[in-house]
Amino acid sequence: MTSNIKFNLKRPIVFFDIEATGLNVIRDRIIQLAMIKYSNESEIPEEMSMLINPGAVLISEEAYKVHGISAQMVANKPTFDQVADKIWAFIGNADLAGYNSDRFDIPMLMEEFARVGKELDLDNRKTVDVQKVFYKMEPRTLSAAYRFYCGKNLEGAHDALEDVKATVEVLMGQINKYRGVDYIDKNNNVIENAVVNDMDALANFTSDSRTVDVTQRLKYNDNGEVVFNFGKYNGQKVLDVITRDRQYYNWILEKDFSAQVKQIIKKIAKEHEINSSKS
């Protein structure tokens, strides 16, 4: 870890990270907040970390699998309104920084403050999203992948045939680069020798076992059942919903959902002899 760099600061900056009940910055709540403040006034950065009781908002199963913070762990902790002044004072007029903070951490913190009558004004403070630095300096494009894995510049990028040829070379480069390398996911599950010269294995490695369609309107639950991933029936089994609410079934078939979504839902209906007529 690079720790010998002294930040060139015009004002203090607070690096922070949030763990929450879920990913919706409006509906979900903060359950853990950690902050480190750097300033020219102090050689040693200040730290603050706390667990926060989300009140009536439940911690989603998906969120718990990521951060491991249970309802029991925060049951006796203060609510956000009880620690808001302390957090507000710690941040002060500092700039803000984090990883994916522009899209998640900052908006969620702004919502929490707004609920207690405090406006976290960004007009006069800078925000630094470290993820954006990563993505801009290491772009996830075919040309960038070609340079990284093949060691040369892609000529004729965006010509379809040249792009296909480059994609083939990139995969060959990946197979060579990652030979014998294990993959460890965010839950510390290990896939040994993950990238191999075997198309079945590569397909399994690159697929999302919970995703049913490319638009992510449907997903698999923990029991392998297809559930809705949006709207008023979010998280509920497709079979149960279309069985009891034929109007919703019709609505999906008539509206601007992908052909894949409609195909999957019609297949489920056909397997259980459900028709789209209203009943």
SETI-353510 format. One line per 10 residues: number of its first residue (from 1); for each residue x, y, z of N, C-alpha, C. Coordinates in steps of 0.001 Angstrom, whole numbers. Atoms other than C-alpha are relative to their C-alpha. Example, Ala and Ser with C-alpha at 12.3 -4.5 7.8 and 13.67 -1.06 7.14 Angstrom:
% residues 2
1) 890,-1190,0,12300,-4500,7800,900,1200,0; -820,-1190,-60,13670,-1060,7140,-770,1090,730
% end
This chain:
% residues 279
1) 838,-1199,0,0,0,0,872,1248,0; -759,-1237,67,1323,3446,-959,-474,934,1103; 415,-810,-1136,1316,5453,2260,906,1204,218; -969,-1077,-212,4167,7942,1793,-361,1263,-760; 421,-1186,727,2205,10449,-301,-774,923,935; 739,-999,-780,1108,13620,1426,-914,739,-965; 957,-647,885,-2060,14970,-147,215,1507,-41; -61,-1446,183,-1884,18477,-1570,-1425,528,142; 1380,-365,-331,-4997,19966,38,-198,1503,39; 430,-1388,-164,-6741,23291,-326,-978,117,1171
11) 899,68,-1149,-9237,22241,2347,16,-1446,483; 39,1397,-457,-9806,19092,4449,-786,-869,-979; 751,947,814,-11027,16002,2667,-338,-1220,848; 471,1164,-740,-13082,13166,4150,-235,-1148,-968; 249,1245,718,-12802,9712,2636,-1003,-791,832; 984,738,-796,-15824,7666,3620,-609,-1134,-799; 660,1148,607,-17662,4450,2961,-1231,-339,820; 1284,313,-626,-21203,3368,3703,-345,-1456,-260; 702,1266,182,-22757,-34,4291,-1461,285,320; 1406,-386,-118,-26528,18,3988,-911,-1215,-18
21) 999,1068,10,-29716,-1992,4193,-235,-536,-1406; 166,396,1394,-29740,-2149,387,638,1041,-895; -668,-856,976,-28751,-304,-2765,-833,1194,-453; 842,-1124,391,-31636,2142,-3115,329,1201,881; -492,-1118,-804,-30241,5497,-2028,-1120,794,661; 1123,-727,-578,-33708,6862,-1268,-703,-829,1074; 785,825,-925,-35487,3944,422,845,-672,1076; -830,727,-959,-32563,2223,2130,661,952,994; -581,-782,-1088,-30706,3369,5231,1440,-448,286; -1385,287,-382,-27107,3558,6428,9,-848,1277
31) -179,789,-1222,-26093,868,8920,1449,20,486; -1376,-208,-441,-22352,1538,8995,590,1158,-787; -663,-1137,624,-20395,4691,8285,1413,94,556; -1389,-164,-410,-16608,4993,8349,589,1182,-763; -567,-1198,605,-14699,8231,7696,1436,206,458; -1365,-414,-322,-11071,9340,7564,197,1398,-559; -167,-1393,423,-10333,13063,7446,1484,371,-41; -1347,-535,171,-7098,14515,6075,-91,1520,-42; -35,-1464,23,-6197,18158,6653,1434,478,142; -1330,-583,-132,-3205,20451,6533,337,315,1452
41) -202,-361,-1399,-3683,21177,10223,543,-1157,838; -410,1169,-794,-2843,17636,11340,791,-985,-861; -801,1012,698,-152,15156,10334,-673,-1365,53; 666,1296,-185,-2310,12290,11586,-1466,139,-383; 1409,-104,392,-5675,11747,9871,-924,-421,1133; 1016,341,-995,-8771,11636,12059,-890,-1112,-543; 869,1097,411,-10941,8524,11965,-1277,-11,828; 1267,205,-708,-14567,7904,12856,-732,-1156,-670; 733,1146,537,-16498,4666,12442,-1108,-369,966; 1124,341,-872,-19889,3626,13739,-1012,-890,-712
51) 1167,726,458,-22760,1203,13366,-1233,837,302; 1181,-845,-127,-26179,2802,12937,-1257,-857,-129; 1276,711,35,-29658,1454,13653,-872,591,-1122; 792,-531,1112,-31761,1754,10457,-1479,175,309; 1405,-154,-364,-35031,1871,12382,-857,-1106,-587; 955,987,510,-37929,165,10638,419,-620,-1323; -435,522,1297,-36010,-464,7407,822,-1266,210; -658,1288,-180,-34950,-4096,7166,1248,-106,-865; -1212,269,767,-31511,-5217,6015,-318,-1108,-1000; 329,995,1019,-31981,-7026,2715,977,-1175,68
61) -840,1198,6,-30640,-10536,2321,1218,197,-885; -1110,-239,923,-28517,-9422,-637,1071,871,652; -954,-893,-660,-26935,-6609,1393,751,-730,1112; -637,739,-1092,-26268,-8888,4376,1096,-934,-526; -1003,909,571,-24416,-11333,2108,1277,736,-378; -1165,-789,373,-22099,-8514,1086,763,487,1223; -730,-621,-1114,-21316,-6774,4383,-64,-782,1312; 40,849,-1191,-22310,-9370,7002,-501,685,1254; 536,-712,-1155,-23996,-6822,9268,-1463,-401,187; 1347,506,-248,-27117,-8326,10835,-825,1017,776
71) 901,-862,-764,-30140,-6687,12427,364,-3,1478; -374,101,-1402,-28959,-7939,15810,1213,880,324; -1222,-777,-216,-25620,-6149,15396,-281,1494,127; 296,-1441,-41,-27297,-2748,14984,-1211,317,878; 1247,-197,-756,-30353,-3257,17209,148,1010,1131; -194,-900,-1138,-28876,-1354,20150,893,1194,-327; -823,-1130,422,-26933,1204,18133,-872,1241,-197; 788,-1225,189,-27980,4851,17749,-565,92,-1415; 558,-268,1318,-30216,5887,14860,749,1172,-625; -751,-1052,669,-28929,8333,12273,-292,1369,603
81) 313,-1323,-548,-30784,11270,13753,715,253,1329; -700,-155,-1278,-29012,10601,17076,1489,301,-180; -1435,-244,236,-25530,10790,15497,229,1008,-1115; -122,-907,1146,-26245,13246,12676,883,1204,322; -790,-1180,-359,-24759,16237,14516,1490,-335,94; -1391,439,-133,-21581,14297,15282,640,-202,-1373; -498,225,1368,-21175,13249,11644,152,1327,-728; 6,-1306,650,-22030,16754,10428,1217,826,427; -1139,-752,-528,-19379,18303,12657,1325,-572,-497; -1228,642,470,-16752,15754,11592,286,402,-1447
91) -181,-350,1412,-17316,16514,7889,288,1489,-158; -208,-1435,92,-17562,20252,8339,-86,490,-1434; -14,-526,1371,-16632,22051,5122,905,-809,-914; -973,805,728,-14431,19210,3877,-536,-446,-1356; 338,696,1237,-14362,17828,386,-276,-1466,334; 400,1387,-259,-15646,14252,31,619,-936,-1034; -597,979,910,-14042,11158,-1473,-412,-1401,410; 340,1393,-262,-14812,7470,-1784,126,-812,-1271; -40,900,1159,-15078,4515,-4145,-1430,-242,-450; 1379,-16,503,-18218,4740,-6295,-862,937,840
101) 681,-890,-937,-19126,7548,-3911,-970,964,-683; 905,-930,683,-20706,9848,-6514,-1368,-621,-261; 1255,673,353,-23352,7256,-7376,-709,-596,1209; 638,698,-1119,-23971,5672,-3977,189,704,1342; -233,-458,-1372,-22319,6921,-786,-449,1437,218; 373,-1405,-186,-22762,10669,-1286,-1510,201,-103; 1461,-171,42,-26412,10513,-2469,-709,-581,1219; 650,593,-1163,-27303,8183,408,217,846,1250; -269,-862,-1151,-25604,10424,2972,-835,1276,-82; 831,-1195,178,-27422,13433,1518,-1451,-275,394
111) 1375,370,-355,-30755,11604,1905,-159,-113,1505; 86,162,-1456,-30019,10692,5513,14,1363,692; -37,-1335,-592,-29101,14274,6362,-1300,760,-262; 1239,-715,345,-32180,15603,4549,-1137,-426,913; 1070,493,-858,-34415,13412,6720,59,610,1398; -110,-645,-1320,-33076,15184,9813,136,1519,-144; 37,-1444,204,-33314,18655,8284,1323,661,-288; -1302,-560,342,-29694,19118,7187,250,-166,-1498; -280,46,1434,-28724,19966,3614,1506,-93,-225; -1413,185,316,-25362,18532,2584,263,633,-1360
121) -172,-798,1213,-24472,21192,33,1299,-387,-702; -1187,374,768,-22076,20084,-2721,516,1154,-851; -390,-1100,876,-21876,23452,-4474,1380,543,330; -1266,-594,-403,-18884,24609,-2472,1003,-1021,516; -987,1015,-373,-17081,21327,-1960,252,-927,-1187; -377,908,1075,-15245,18985,-4301,-295,-1441,415; 158,1433,-253,-15956,15276,-4635,983,-757,-885; -971,826,726,-13369,12701,-5662,-464,-1447,65; 419,1398,71,-14649,9313,-6823,1172,-821,-528; -1197,759,351,-11665,6955,-6836,-290,-1030,-1086
131) 363,961,1042,-13538,4442,-8984,92,635,-1384; -48,-678,1295,-13784,7011,-11770,1435,189,-483; -1412,-67,380,-10012,7509,-11689,426,-1337,-598; -332,1355,455,-9628,3739,-12054,-552,-253,-1399; 638,299,1276,-12108,3479,-14920,532,859,-1142; -518,-869,1060,-10696,6469,-16798,1434,-349,-378; -1391,330,282,-7063,5434,-16469,173,-1437,-488; -31,1394,461,-7796,1732,-17057,-1342,-312,-656; 1322,143,616,-10746,1899,-19474,-315,-1445,-377; 449,1369,296,-12784,-1270,-19966,-536,-69,-1426
141) 390,67,1407,-12857,-1052,-23769,783,-1115,-680; -706,1029,749,-11806,-3568,-26381,1415,463,-328; -1335,-518,318,-8884,-1325,-27405,930,-84,1205; -806,68,-1204,-7701,-1124,-23800,348,-1445,346; -254,1424,-269,-8059,-4876,-23326,1043,-551,-980; -949,458,1016,-6117,-5449,-26568,1416,440,354; -1320,-483,-425,-3245,-3283,-25317,485,-777,1221; -392,645,-1261,-3281,-4958,-21900,398,-1460,-209; -232,1436,136,-3462,-8607,-22988,870,-377,-1185; -724,348,1220,-1850,-8474,-26420,1234,869,-222
151) -1186,-827,71,671,-5678,-25951,147,813,-1263; -77,-802,1227,-215,-3743,-29101,-1284,781,-174; 1163,-844,252,-2598,-1102,-30370,-932,-640,-1011; 1002,557,906,-5811,-2092,-32077,-184,934,-1185; 201,-774,1226,-5855,-866,-35673,-1385,-311,-560; 1322,208,598,-9232,-356,-37296,-1073,-300,1012; 1024,216,-1024,-11197,-296,-34046,-1358,459,-507; 1394,-250,365,-14982,-315,-34538,-327,-442,-1420; 356,792,1169,-14703,-2139,-37819,-360,-1375,531; 530,1207,-642,-16770,-5201,-37005,948,-1186,-95
161) -864,1165,169,-14409,-7793,-38455,1290,151,796; -1222,-231,-775,-11320,-6209,-36892,-268,-155,1494; 351,139,-1412,-13103,-6052,-33529,-145,-1465,396; 151,1430,-289,-13990,-9748,-33740,1369,-663,87; -1345,575,-18,-10392,-10665,-34575,733,392,1289; -645,-460,-1226,-9167,-8554,-31658,-559,-716,1219; 635,698,-1114,-11675,-10197,-29313,564,-1408,152; -592,1342,-27,-10312,-13622,-30269,1399,56,609; -1361,-128,-520,-6762,-12453,-29563,2,325,1489; 80,-347,-1422,-7793,-10937,-26227,-289,-1239,835
171) 297,1216,-748,-9317,-14233,-25082,1221,-917,66; -1226,799,-18,-6159,-16055,-26107,997,567,1012; -904,-639,-948,-4150,-13515,-24139,-435,-218,1434; 503,237,-1347,-6397,-13953,-21100,291,-1425,455; -265,1405,-339,-6034,-17740,-21205,1470,-189,372; -1439,95,-299,-2249,-17360,-21288,348,710,1300; -364,-813,-1164,-2087,-14627,-18626,-466,-632,1303; 589,482,-1245,-4341,-16337,-16093,126,-1507,175; -201,1439,-154,-3119,-19908,-16506,439,-299,1430; -341,396,-1370,-3107,-21456,-13031,-373,1006,1064
181) 369,-1039,-961,-4533,-18308,-11380,-1394,-271,552; 1302,196,-632,-7383,-18732,-8876,-760,1319,51; 863,-1172,-132,-10323,-16340,-8695,-684,-49,1362; 661,-106,-1300,-11625,-15166,-5306,-1065,1077,-100; 1075,-970,134,-15034,-13486,-5301,-158,807,1287; 167,-908,-1130,-16348,-10870,-2872,-416,-720,1277; 362,790,-1178,-17606,-13622,-547,1096,-988,393; -1174,842,-254,-14141,-15246,-493,-164,-1437,-485; 85,1303,653,-15310,-18210,-2573,1102,-96,-1042; -1153,168,886,-12409,-19618,-4572,-360,-909,-1170
191) 81,837,1190,-12535,-20893,-8143,1424,-248,-450; -1373,326,351,-9290,-22684,-8823,181,-5,-1513; -343,-16,1432,-7634,-22096,-12203,-1211,439,-825; 1306,-454,491,-10633,-20000,-13241,-78,174,-1515; 27,-300,1444,-9675,-19004,-16806,799,-1071,-725; -638,1136,672,-8949,-22134,-18819,-455,-82,-1446; 299,152,1416,-8990,-23159,-22449,-1116,-1030,-184; 1168,875,53,-12442,-24710,-22179,-1237,884,-32; 1097,-943,190,-15535,-22939,-23494,-1135,-204,1006; 1035,231,-1012,-17964,-24608,-21079,402,654,1322
201) -479,-573,-1257,-15821,-23564,-18130,7,1523,-64; -5,-1453,148,-15426,-20028,-19489,-1415,566,46; 1395,-452,-31,-19185,-19728,-20022,-528,9,1428; 432,53,-1400,-19816,-20813,-16437,638,1114,821; -724,-1018,-764,-17186,-18393,-15129,-546,1396,-268; 417,-1351,368,-18554,-15380,-16991,-1497,236,152; 1438,-182,-148,-22250,-15994,-16398,-347,371,1432; 524,-351,-1320,-24211,-14533,-13509,-1091,-1006,338; 924,1090,-308,-25973,-17433,-11856,-1363,493,467; 1276,-517,-492,-28712,-15151,-10491,-764,781,-1066
211) 642,-796,1034,-29463,-13261,-13708,-726,-902,-987; 803,790,937,-32231,-14610,-15928,11,635,-1378; 34,-683,1301,-32385,-11966,-18677,998,1137,-10; -1056,-1005,115,-29959,-9377,-19990,-436,1371,512; 463,-1286,-527,-32152,-6445,-18927,-162,-30,1514; 46,182,-1451,-32125,-7827,-15352,-1364,340,600; 1351,-149,-530,-35885,-7584,-14996,-418,-1230,800; 284,1255,-689,-35919,-11181,-13768,1303,-537,575; -1179,638,-564,-33543,-13098,-11519,-422,-1281,710; 259,1203,-781,-33241,-16376,-9651,132,326,1488
221) -167,-130,-1444,-33863,-16462,-5915,902,-1117,514; -918,985,-578,-31867,-18644,-3535,-454,-1439,-241; 519,1343,276,-34126,-21593,-4386,-2,-325,-1483; -60,235,1433,-33462,-21259,-8121,-1295,293,-724; 1283,-347,607,-36956,-19881,-8814,84,1388,-627; -27,-1280,684,-37525,-17035,-11263,-904,989,735; 764,-1028,-704,-38628,-13862,-9447,141,1325,-749; -86,-1330,587,-39342,-10307,-10528,1103,799,688; -1092,-815,-525,-36463,-7872,-10094,-312,1486,-152; 422,-1390,146,-38495,-4653,-10395,-1449,110,454
231) 1412,-300,-165,-41794,-3013,-9606,-644,-471,1283; 753,281,-1224,-44518,-3762,-7111,118,-1452,452; -162,1409,-366,-43835,-7510,-7200,1480,-384,105; -1434,253,-102,-40077,-7166,-6758,289,-1084,1042; -362,1092,-898,-38674,-10371,-5227,-1006,-1122,71; 1032,1042,-40,-41893,-12347,-5722,122,-924,-1210; -128,991,1058,-42026,-15515,-7793,-913,345,-1177; 769,-298,1216,-43154,-14971,-11380,-1223,-895,-81; 1116,942,86,-45327,-18091,-11264,-1137,413,911; 1045,-399,-943,-47203,-16920,-8172,-729,1247,-472
241) 590,-1279,400,-47761,-13427,-9559,-921,-168,-1202; 828,107,1214,-49024,-14382,-13013,-1172,-949,188; 1136,872,-307,-51249,-17038,-11480,-1147,791,611; 1055,-730,-706,-53117,-14588,-9270,-331,1355,-625; 224,-1333,586,-52788,-11388,-11320,207,-76,-1502; -97,142,1462,-53527,-12041,-14977,161,1357,-687; -140,-1329,594,-53752,-8310,-15648,1470,414,-53; -1424,-326,-16,-50117,-7921,-14665,731,-794,-1083; -555,852,1067,-49236,-10812,-16973,-260,656,-1358; 340,-664,1264,-51071,-9091,-19834,795,1289,-182
251) -709,-1276,57,-49445,-5785,-18990,1444,-185,-459; -1389,264,387,-45942,-7247,-19310,79,-359,-1480; -20,425,1408,-46766,-8851,-22652,-273,1160,-948; 381,-1122,859,-48159,-5572,-23993,986,1158,55; -871,-1160,-189,-45557,-3142,-22643,1384,-228,-596; -1301,-25,665,-42013,-2332,-23731,1062,-753,804; -997,869,-594,-40226,-5234,-22072,710,-754,-1113; -772,690,1029,-37557,-7176,-23914,-707,-1281,-440; 552,1252,512,-38513,-10112,-26079,406,-1174,869; -481,1074,-867,-36431,-12276,-23765,-854,-130,1250
261) 843,21,-1195,-38458,-11283,-20690,-1356,-607,-324; 1317,516,383,-41738,-11956,-22487,68,-1488,-307; -164,1414,331,-40426,-15263,-23783,90,-862,1257; -171,759,-1241,-39396,-16424,-20298,-1317,-99,762; 1263,-2,-741,-42696,-15402,-18707,-1043,-857,-697; 951,843,746,-44742,-17024,-21478,351,-1482,149; -418,1392,-188,-42697,-20205,-21067,-453,-516,1361; 455,390,-1341,-43421,-20275,-17324,-1507,-206,0; 1457,110,69,-47111,-19682,-18050,-424,-1270,-730; 359,1188,794,-47217,-22425,-20668,256,-1274,789
271) -339,1188,-786,-45508,-24942,-18372,-1047,-291,1065; 1009,164,-1064,-48246,-24336,-15781,-1405,271,-507; 1313,-120,662,-51098,-23964,-18287,-744,1252,436; 599,-1307,-316,-51689,-20288,-17522,-117,769,-1309; 127,-809,1217,-53122,-18226,-20356,-72,1470,391; -82,-1431,-265,-52968,-14450,-20700,-1339,675,58; 1327,-631,-63,-56718,-13882,-20747,-341,347,1431; 349,-433,-1338,-58142,-12051,-17790,-1007,-968,627; 941,900,-679,-59946,-14112,-15172,-487,636,1273
% end
